[in-house]
Amino acid sequence: MIDLKRNSKKIPVKAPGHRTRSTSIYTPNQATDFKISRSKFSDFLTCPRCFYLDRVRGLDPPGTPGWTLNETTDLLLKKEFDQCREAQVPHRLFSAYGLDHVVPFKHEEMDTWRNSLHGGLKLRHKDTNIVLGGGIDDIWQDTHTKELIIVDYKSQAKNRSVDPVEYLEDPYHEGYLTQMDFYAYLLSGMGFAVHPTAYFLVCNADRSKEDFNKAMHFEEALVPYQWDSSWIGSEVDRMIALMNQREIPAPNESCKNCAYAEQYSQALHPQTEEKVIEEPQTQQLGFRGYLKTLLSGETADNRKP
Ligand code: SF4
């Protein structure tokens, strides 16, 4: 997608391509605290190279537009669940799922934990300077066991009804499961007893209606998920080891962005057979090689593709 950098007046300005806030950039082996969000941890799992270039080398990747419709369902659900939280009663959805003993969790930090930008759940990783964080959608409580239940609101528009098994097995939802495992890791690490079942509250927009008529209708479904956070700690260790190294890791070969960047580079600077023979070897590096050379600090003008 095309992402233009704009100033506070929404006027397009030159995009520097790198981050300007030094607190967003980690220096290998730095002693001061550094925050890693749930989404950056997911980036690390998807492509260590992009994560590294972003967090350690300070490259500013193109963004995506806000998901305002999805955010609106989240916002309205939050209001709805807050009413039940205040009254400490089960939500209208619960009885159909045998959850009459569950209520939205009431805690003075709830708003902070739900604020992914300026708050979130927080946990220092072991005795390191890495502070893990993540804004959670909601937490409910089993009134029998007092355990906390992790909840994530999801919005979608699919023709078929939500099937819990299909939902969890969908490869496109793999990141959702990671998200739950990560929140469970944080909340448990913060000292709370966490119920083994988390829930996705899925709002599925009905596309079969005859008209819009100023309203969109949704099917609501709770998808239970047995979280497993046993793997998170070792992956965070691996992530920290990566952040402390100087070498740039390998890319994800399925990534269309990298493939595009490579094709883009080749389209602008075609390497004919004749040229390859005549030019210095560095001309043959291609985009990935060039990027590696550039970021390892060995740049020279004649290495530009
Ligand atoms: S493969 Fe390339 S563009 Fe894609 S996520 Fe990794 S470094 Fe970024």
Boltz pocket constraint, residues with backbone or C-beta under 6 A from the ligand:
constraints:
  - pocket:
      binder: B
      contacts: [[A, 47], [A, 49], [A, 50], [A, 250], [A, 251], [A, 252], [A, 253], [A, 255], [A, 256], [A, 257], [A, 258]]
      max_distance: 6.0
